[in-house]
Amino acid sequence: DDTKFAVSVFHAYAHSMQCQVQYNPRYMKGLGLTDGEGMERLWSYLSHYVTMSRQMSAKNRILTLCHTITHFKKMRIEDLGKFITIHIYD
């Protein structure tokens, strides 16, 4: 099993030293680091849908948000492909 569990770098420092060493991604071989703003980018993107979905039924609001998150994910994957193409292969 190649599954690895990690705690975000910011959150890791709230844990004991042993836990930090074991689960901090900075100490784990094979894990990449991010700027830690991924969720903030998602919340910022979703904020545009608050007013629009406020009067929707719960079912329609969930459906709208699911489609929105799926679209956001696809855009991020496309952006990653463009980034890799530009920075790795050029």
N, C-alpha and C positions, 0 to 999 in steps of 0.2 A: 504494500500500500504506500503510495507516494504522497498521500495527503499530509500537508503541514498546517499546523495551527499557529497563528501569530496574533499578537495584540498590537493595535496601532501604536506608533512610536509615542505620540502624545499621551495616550492612556497608560502605556507601559510603566511610566515613572511613578504611577500610583500604586504599583505592586511591589512586592518584596524583591530584593536583589536577585534571589534565585529564580523567581518568576520572570524578571526582566531578561536575565541571561538566556533562559530557556525559550521564551516566546517573543522577544523583541526582534522584529525583522532585521534590524541592523546587525544582529549577531547570528542570523540564520543563513547558511549557505544556500544560494540559488534563488533568493527572494530579491526582487527589485524594490526600489523605494519610489514613493510619489511625493508630491509637494503637500499632500494631506488635505487638499482642497476639493477632492472629487465630490464629496457629498454637498459641499457648499455650492458647487456648480449646478448640481441637480436641483437643489432647493431653489436656487435663483431662477433656473429654467421653469420650474413648476410654479413659481410665484405668479407668472402671467396667467395662470389658469384659475386662480382663486376666485376672482370676481365672476368669471364666466361660469364656473361650476357651482357657485354658491346656492343657486336656486334649483339645481338639479336634484333628482331623487338620488338616494345613496347608490343604487345600482348604476345609474347613468354616470354619476361622478366617478365611481371606481372604474367603469369602462373607459371613460375619457382619460383618466390618469394612467391607466394601463397602456392605452395606445400612445399617450404622450411619452411615457417612460421608454416604451419600445422604440419610438422614433428617436428619442434622445440617445439611446444605446447605439442604434444604427449610425447616427451621425458621428458619435465618438469613435466607433470602429473604423469608419471611413477616414476620419481625421488621423487616426493612428496609422493606417495604411499609407496615407499621404506623407506623414512625418517620417516613417521608416524609409519610404522610397526616396525622399529628398535627402535625408541625413545619412543613410547607410549606403545606398547604391549610387549616389552622385559624387 
